[in-house]
Amino acid sequence: MLHGYGSSGPEHDAYLHLGAAVEQHGFLYAYPNGTTDSTGNRFWNATDACCDFDRSGVADDAYLAGVIAAIQAKLAVDPKRVYLIGHSNGGFMSYAMACAHADLIAAMVSLAGATFANPAKCGPTVPVAVLQIHGTADDTILFKGGTILGLGSGRSMARYPGVETSVATWAKYDGCAASSVVDEHVDVDADLGEAGAPAEASVTRWTGCRPGGAVELWTMPGGGHAPNISEAFPKAVLDFVEAHPKP
């Protein structure tokens, strides 16, 4: 689990409420910390849009691959079931890991993150299952895409793509054929609802993907950058990743 900018692994563990759910699912669970930047905020050097504001060039993809290798060296890890879940900067980092270490990562979940705007900067060698979760009213990482300003050093970063572009890009990487909104809803934000029901996020799912590939988008109408995580959220995201091991 990869924390957001300015947060930490323990803080985001408390925010996302994953601990009890991962234990019930039988997962090994790690929530490492990113590097501290010149403004005292922890970050991941994920994509050119987020969030190495100091231009330090720290190789977080190699660091996280090393964390996974260290766990594998000591514990019985199914190599077909290595998963990432990240929020905001952690979502960007999950995409970056899927780009650089597609052979290692079976599935990833990005809550309010984005992939590279330039598809040429991401070259997954094999399909990775991707779930993007995003609120339409997110004013930090905009649903339509944009540029991060005013965080960290205040330096302008590269543009990040909109949510629909992020998932469409990964559908191409995964060789998926078509997408459609399915008759399902997921309760992500406890403060939101849809038609009187607590499950507010609509589900768009791609079909016809290559083995190991899958793409879903959960859209929260009116949802912001930091949803009030519902009791149903941990199980829902873990059910997604668990359903998508490496072939």
N, C-alpha and C positions, 0 to 999 in steps of 0.2 A: 504494500500500500504506500503510495507516494503522496506526500503532503503538498499543500499549496504554498505559494510564496509567502514568506514571513511567518510560517507556521512551523510545526515540527511533527515527527512521527507520532509521539505520544498524544499531542494535541489533536491531530487528525484522527487517531484511533478513537479518541473520546467523541469526536464530532460525527464520524461515520457509523459508530456503533457496530463495528464488524466483529469484535472479539468473540462474543458468545456465538455468533452465527458461524464463524470459521471453525470453532471448536465442534459444533454440532455436525458440520460437514466433513470433519476429519482432515482439515487442511493444516499444514505448517504455515505460520503467519509471521511475516516480518514487516516492520515499518521503520525503515532507516531515515536518518536525517540528511538533508542536503548541506551544502557548504554555506557558511555565513559570509555575506557580502560586506562592502564598506559601510553600509548603512545599518548593519547589525541584523539583517534579515536573512533567513535561510532560503536557499533557492536551488533549483535544478537547471543546469545548462542544457535545455531540451532542444528547442528549435531556434532558428534565427529570430523568431518573434518573442520568445519567452524562455528563460528570464535571467540571462547572464548580463545584467545591466552594466557591470564593471568591465565587461569584455575580458574576463579572466581566462576563458578558454578551458576551464576545468572539464575533464572528460568523464562526465557522469554516466554515459552509456557503458564505458569500460568499468567504472566503479560498481555500478549496479549488477553488471554481468559477474563481477568478482564476488559480490555479496551472495548472489545465487549459487555460484560455484562453491563458496565457503560453506553454505548450508548443505549443499549436495555432498560435500566431503565428509560431513559429520552425521547426517541423518538420511533416512531412506526416502528419497524424493523420486516420484514418478516423473521421468524426463518428458513425458507427453502431457504433463499437467502443471506447467509453470505459468502462472497468471499474474497480471498487474492490474491494480485499480488505483487511479489517481484523480485528484481534484484540482482544477485550475492549472497551476504550474505543473502539478503532478500528472494531470491529464495530458498536457503537452509532452511531458517526459515519457509517459506510457506510449504515446505515438512514436517518439524518437527511438525508444527501445524496440518497438515492433519493426521500425524501419531498419535499424542496425543489427538486430539480433532476432530476425524472424525465425531462424532455425531453433531458437531457444524458447521463445514466447509462444504459447499456444493460443492465448486469448488475452485481450485487454479491455478495460473499461475506462472511459474518460468522462468525468463529470465536469462540464464547463471548461473543456480544453479544446485543442485544435491540432491538426497535423500541419505539415509544411505547406505553405502556399505554392511553392514550386515543386511539382511532382518529381522533377529530376533530382531533388535533394533527398529523396527517399527511394531506396531500392530493395524492398523485401525480397529475399531469395525464395521464400515459400509463403503460402497464404497464412494469415493470422486472423483469427476471429476478432471482430471489433464491435464494441457497443459504445455509442456516443449518447450521453444524456445532457440535455441543455434546456434552459428556460428561455422563452421568447423575450422576456423582459430583462435578461442579464445585461447590466450596464457596465460590467467590467470586461468580460470577454463576449463581445456582441454576437448575437445570433447570425447577423449578416456579415460578420467579419470586420476587421479593422486593424488598428495599430495600438499597442500598449504604450500609454504615456503617463508620466507623473508618478510611477512607482520606482522604488530603489533610487538610483542616481538621477532619475528624471529624463534620461536619454531616450530618444525615440528608437524603437526597434523596427524590424522588418514587419510587413503586413502578415497577418494570419488569415486563413480562409474562413468563410462562413461555414456554419454547421452542415448545411446540405452539401456544400462542396467537399468538406472533409470526408463525409461518409461516401459520397459518390466517387471520390478519388480512391478510397480503399476498396470499394466495390470493384473498381477496375483492376486494382492490384490482385484481388482475390478471384477475379474471373467470374464475377456474378453476372447473371443474365438480366434480371428485372427486379423492380421494387414495387411494393404496394403497402398501403396502410391496412393493417390487419385489425380484426375485431377483438382487440385486447387493449387494456389500460393497466398502467402500473402506478402504484402509490409511491411517489418519490418524496414529495413535500407534504408534510402533515398539515400545513396551513392551507393547502389548495385542494380543490375537488372539481369534479366534472359531472354535470347533470345530477347533482345531489349525492354522488358517490365519492368516496375518498380517493379513488384511483384516478389521478388527473392526467398522467402522461400518456399520450397516444404512441402507438408502436408502428414504426415503418420497418419492414423486413425485406431484405434482398434474398432472392432465390437463385438456384442454378449455379452456386459458387463452386469453385474447385475444392477437392478434398482438403479439409482443414480450414477452409475459408468460411466466413459468415459475417454479415454486416447488419446491425440494427441501429435505429435511432429512436430514442425515447424523448419526445418533445413535451415540455411542461408549459402549457399556455399561461402566460403571465408569471412564469417562474423566474426567480432572480439568480444571482451568482452563487449564493450560499443558502440553498434550500434548508428548511427545517426538516431534517432527515426523519422519515417516517419509520415506524416499527417494521413495515413490510420491506423497506429498501434493502437491508443486508441480504435477506434470503433471495430477493429477486435478482440482485446482481450476481450472487454466488451460484444461483441456479443457471444463469446464462453462461458463466465461465465453465462450470462443471459439465455443461452439455457440449462443450467444444474442446475436447482434447486434440492433440496432434494425431493425424491418422496413423 
